[in-house]
Amino acid sequence: MMKPFLAASALALGLALGGTAQGRELPDFTQIVEQQGPSVVNISTTQQRQRSGQPRAPQLDEDDPFYEFFRRFIPRGPQGPREFESQSLGSGFIISADGYILTNAHVVDSADEITVKLSDKRELKAKVIGTDRRTDVALIKVEAGNLPAVRFGDPNRLRVGEWVLAIGSPFGFENTVTAGIVSAKGRSLPQENFVPFLQTDVAINPGNSGGPLFNLQGEVVGINSQIYSRTGGFMGLSFAIPIDVALDVQNQLRTAGRVSRGRIGVVIQEVSKELADSFGLQQPAGALVNAVEKGGPAEKAGVETGDIILKFDGKDVGSSTDLPRIVAATRPGSKVSMQVWRKGARRDLGVTVGEIPEERVAGRGEPSKGRDKPALAANRLGLVVSDLPAERKRELKVQGGVQVDEIRGTPRGDVRQGDVVLALTAKGVTTELTSAEQFNKLLSQMDKGTTLTLQIRRGESNVFATIKGEPGGSG
């Protein structure tokens, strides 16, 4: 008869080896890797940049002890700007046998040359069919045939706790396989209003971006896109774009060269429990309307400030983050029903959906080389800003300000794409902003430990975003 201690030890050993009391085993991913691995590609990009010339030797007397050193090792005369190649790595996966490949927009953004390396070691040049920064999806193409393509699954059928698998090229290590579980679904991230992210604990690192996320049936359910990290490496929080969102984007890029999204023209905020109680709602839900754009679709439909949008086009708005995704997925020009909570009662309205002005993307079939507009650099807050056009100033009735065109890296503070930054306050001094150059210069002169506040115009509302300084920061 087995003693209790030995029985417990045997059970623990069984669990450690992958079994359970019911005899279950951990999943075997080998078949998925063998069958789907050839569909995953490594993507490298090259970007031509300029850097300033080499330093010139100082003017020294011949009897100076450093004269001979500078004469021998430091070139004399003016040195002009030199071009050099900036390279980056990412991943992607083949979606059709004739060479169409899905990846992240940030992997191929501003690339002058794109090289796709297949699992059989072939290297092919790729062209950009189109990119969509708002979802971070890009469609590229190589000239080849009979390529192994992935199969697609339904991310809506995924369950939290289900096993998933990633294949990619973290840090350039090709065909790296990592596995984990679905940690959450429908995650909203700051500055990412149009994607209900899949959160996983699959190990994702730089270079995995654009690679596929597989379910246990070997079907692609997402595109690995972002990590949450304080170090730049994996910390157990990885985010993937659901494949149904990505396929809708690629279909529009392939057929129209651009992505069309709906808008209704409202500024919204989350409904807290306290707000729900004050508005007479039984539970916090919906999106509270802070402001309504004059002449916009919502105003024409009769939406008022203080309304809480509960349903849009028959879909429940569980929280304020749901509304932008639902509206954006609605075809511009279509008339849909919208249910709002107003003065203690539900009210149905009809709204004709407008269209979000789309960012410029590479046209259909446009080669990746030779773009006429170089990518702007982000400032130390991770913001890409530009001067506010005169027409926009008149519209907002402001004298200055800069507009936030893009946010890169981990967002700091409540700053959103499309915001207009009017002023910067630091150490008790407020400076009104007149140009992007002035704003970026002010930031570069500040110590990294400085806490600053930005005055922002968002729609018709003024908000203040405080950004804490970095611990131990210095200029």
N, C-alpha and C positions, 0 to 999 in steps of 0.2 A: 504493500500500500504506500502511495506516494505521500510524503510528509507535506503539510500545508506550505512550509517555506519553499520546498522544491517545486510544488505546483505553481505557486505565485511566480517563482523565477522562470519557469517554463513559459508561462503566459506572457511575462514581460519580454522574454527573448523572442517569442512568436510575434509580438507586436513590433518589436524592433526590426525584425526581418521582413515586415510588410504584411503580416497576417493579422487577423482580428479573431475575437472569440467565435465569430460566425464563419471563419475561414476565408474572408475576403483578402484580396491582395492589392497592392498599389498598382496603378495602371502601367502598362508596358507601352512606351512611346516609340519603340524601334520601327514598327511598321509605318507609322505616320511619317517619321523622318525619311525612311527609305522611299516611300511613295511620293511625298510632297516636297522633300528637300530639293530636288532638281528644279522646282518652280521658283525657288528663292534666288535672288541675284544680289550681287554686291555692286553698289553705285559709287563711283568716284567722280568728283567734279573739279574743274580747274577754272580759276578766275584770275584774269590779268589785273594787276594793281600796280600803282606807282609808289615809289618811295623816294625820299629826298636823297641827294647825292652824298658821297662820302665827305667827312670833314676835311677841311684844308689845313695844311701845316701853318702854324702861326709864323708871323714875320719875326725872325730872331737874328741877332748878330752872329757872325761866323765864330766868334770866340765864346758864345754861349755854350755851357756844357750840354744842353739838350739839342743843339743845332744838328749835330751829326745823326742823332736818333730820328728826329723828324724828317731829315733829308732822305734817310734810307727807307723809312717805313710808312711815312704818310705822304700820299701823292700831293703834288703842287698843282695850282691852277684850279679853275672852276670845275666842279663836277655836277653835271645836270641830273635830272630825275632819271631813275632806272626802273624798268618794268621787272616784275617778278611774278611768279605763279603762286597763288594761294590755293591749296588743295583741301578738300573735305571728303569724308566718307559717310555712307549711309547704306540702307538696304531697300529692297523692293521685291515685288513678286509679279510673275507673269500671269495675266488674266485672260489672254487669248493666244492661240497658236501662231498668229501672224505678227506677234511682237509687241502688243500693248502691255505696258507695265504700270502698276500703281506704286506710288511712294508718297512721302511727305513733301509738301511745297517747300519747306525750309531746307530740305536736302538739295534741291536743284535750283533754289532761288538765286538769281544773278549769276548763274554759271555761264562761262563762255564755251565750255566743252564738257560733255557728259559721257563717261565711259561705263558701260554695263559689262560686268564679268559674270558669265554663266557658270553653272556648276561643272561643266565640262572644260573649263578654263578658257573658253573663247572670250575675246574682248570685242565688244561692238560699240560703235558710236551711237548715241541716242539723240533724238530731238524732242523738244517740249511741245506737246499738243496743247496743254493748258494747265494753269495752276489756279488754285483757289485758296488764298491766304486765310480766309475766314474759317475754313474747316481744316486747313493745313493739308490739303489733298492735291496731288499732282499726277497728271497722266503723261507719260513719256512713251516713245516708240523706238524700237530698233528694227532694222531691215533684216528680217530672218523669217523662216517658216518652220512648221512642224515643231514648235517649241512646247515644252510641257507646261500646261496651265493648271492653276489651282481650281478647286471646287469651293463653292460658297455655301455657308450655312446661315441660319437665321439667328442673329444676336438676341432677338426678343425672346427666344426659347431658352437662352442660357439661364442657369440658376446660380445664385450666389453660393459659393462653395464648390462649384464644378471645376474639374481640372481643365487647364488650358496650357498650350505649348507655344513658345516663340522660337523662330529661327531667324538669325540675322548675322551682322558682322560687328559686334561690339569692339570698339578700339581697333577695328580693322581685322579682327580674327574671324575669317570667313566661316560660314556654315556652323555657327555656334548655336547649340540647342539649350534652351532653359525652359523650366516648367514651374507651374504654380497653380493657384486657384483664382476664381473670380471673387474679388473682395467686395465689390458693390457695383450696381448698375445705375445708369442715368446720372452720373456725377456731373455737377456743374463746376467749372473752374473759372477763376477771375479772368476777365477779358475774353472768355470763350463762350459766347452766348448761343452758338448754333450747333453745338455738339453735345449729346448726352453720353459722356465718356463711360467706357467700361474700366473700372478700377481693378487691378490685379496685383498679386505679389510676385509675379514672374520677374526674374532678374533682367532688367532692361538698362543698358548703358549707352553712352554716346556711340553711334555706329549702328545701333539697333533701329534707329528711327526709319520709318517707312516699311519695316518688315512685317510679315503676317503674324497674326495670332490665331492658332488653330484650336478647335474643340477636339474631343476624343474621337470623333468620326472622321478626322482629317480634313475638316471644312474650315475655310477662313471665316472668322467671325469678327475680326477687327484689324486695324492697322496700328501697330505700336508707334506712339507719337511723342509722349512726354513722360518725364519722371519728376517726382517731387524730391528734391535733394538739397541739402545745405552744403554738400561737398562736391557736387558734380557727378557723383556716382550713385549706384543703386542703394536705396534705403527701404525697399519693400513697398513703395508706392509708385505704381506704374499705371499709365493711362493709355487706352487704345480708342481709336475712332471706330464706332460700330460700322461693319462693312456695308449695311444697307444705306447709311448716310454717304459713305464714300462712293458707292456704285451710282447713286443718284447724281452726285457731283460729276463723276467721270462721264456719265452718259450725256450730261449737258455740255461738258467740255468737248466731248467728241462730236456732238451734233451741231452745237451752236458756237463753240469756242468761248463761252462765258457761262456764268451761273446766275440764274434769275431767282431773286428772293422777294418775298412779300414784306410789307411794312404797313403799319396803320398810324404811326405818328403819335406815340404816347411816351411819357416818362413814367416809370413805375418803380415801386419798392415792395419789399416783402411785407406780408401781413403777419405781425406778431400776435401772440395770444392777447396782449393788452389791446392792440388795435381791433382784433376780432371782437373782443368784449364791448369795446366802445361803439363799434358799428352794428352790434346786435347779431353777429355771426356765431353759430354754435361752436365752430372750431376754426382755427387759423387756416385759411386756404385762399387761393386766388392771387391776383396782382393788383395792388392799390395804385390808382392813377394819380400821380403827382402833378402832371402838367399835360395839356393837350396841344399839339401843334396847330397853330392857326392855319385854317384852310386845308388841313390834312384829312386823310380818310376817316380817322376817328371822330374829329369834330363834325364832319359832314354827316356821320352816322348818329350824332347826338350824344357821344360820350362826354362826360363832364369830370372835372377834377373832383376827386373824392369817391368816384365809382370804384368798385372792386370787380375786376373781370374774373368770372368764375368758369366760363366755358368759351371756347372759340372753335367754330366750325365743328361743333359736336364733341370736342375733346375737352376733358376736364383740365383746368389749370390748377394743379395741386399747389404750386408755389410760383413766385414771380419769375424764377429762372425757367419755368416751362414755357411761358408765353412767347419770348423771342423765338424759340425753336419752332413752336407750332405755327406762328405767323410766318416765319421765314420759309417754312416748307409749303406754304399755301401759294398757289399760282397767282401772280399779279394780275389784276383785272377781274378776278372772280369775286362774286358777291356771296358772302357767308354770314351765318347767324352768329351772334355774340351775346352771351348772357352776362349781365352785370348785376351787382348788388347795390341798390341805391335807396337810402332812407328806409332801411328795414325790410325791403322787398326785392324780389328778383324781377328783372326786366329784360326782355329780349330786344336786341337791336340788329339791324342789317347793315353790314359794312362792305364797301367795295375796296378790296385790298390794293394798295399801291405797290411800288417797287423800290427796293433799296438800290441806290446808284452803285454800280459794280466797280470794283477796283480794276485797273488795267491789268490784263493777263496776256500771256503769249497767245497769239492767234492760232487758229487751227493749222497744224502743219508747220508752224513757224520754227525754224531752227533755234537751238539754244544759244547760238553764237551771234554776237553783233547786236545785242539789245541797245537801244538808243538812250536808255535812262538808267544810269548806274544806281545801285542800291545805296540809300543814305545810311550813314553810321548812326548807331544809337548812342545817346549820351550816357553818363554814368548811372542814371536811374533806369536805364534800359528803354528809354523813350526815344522813338524816332519822330522828330517834330519838324514842322515847316512853317513858313510865314503864313499868316492868315490873309487870304485874298481880300481885296477891297470890297468885292461884292458880299462876301461873308460878313465883313465888318459892318457894312450897312444893314444887313439882315439882322444881326445881333445887336446893333446900335452900340458898338464898342469902338474905342479909338485904337486899341492894339490887341495883343494876344498872339499866341501860337497854337496851332492845332496838332493834336496827337495823331499821327498817321499809323503808328505801329508800336506794339509793346513787345520787347524781346526779353527772353530769360524769365526768371521768377518775378512776378509782379510785386512791386513794393508800394503799399498804400492803395487807396481807392482811386486809382487813375484808370480811365477806360479809353479804348480806341474811339476817336471821334470827339473827345473832350477838347475844349478850348481853354488853355491855361492863360489867365489874365495877369496874375501877379505871383511873386514869390516872396515869402517872409522868412527871414532867418535871423536869429539873435536880435529880435525886436525891430529889425529894419525891413520895410516892405518896398519891393522894387516892382514897378509896373513893367510888363514885358512888351517889347515892341518888335522883336524879331527872334527867329530861331537861333541865330548866331549869338545874340546877346544872352539868351537863356542858357545855352550850352556853355558859354564862357563863364557865366556866373557860377554854374555848377562846378566847373573844372577848378575854379579858384577857392571853393569851399573845402574845409576839412571834412573827411568822410564821416567823422563822428558828429557832424552838425545835424540837428533835427530841423527840418524845414516844413513849411506849410504852403501848399499851392492853392490859389483861388481859381476855381474852375467854373466855366459856364457849360452846363450840360442841359441841352434843350432850352427850356425857358427858366431853368432853375440855376441858382448859384450855390455851389457846394465848396467845402474846404477839405482838402486831403492832406493829412499830416504824415510825413515820411520820417521815421526815426533814423538817426544816424547809426552807422555801423559801429559795434563795440570795438573800442581800441583803434578806431579809424583815424587816419591821418591823411593829409593831402598827398 
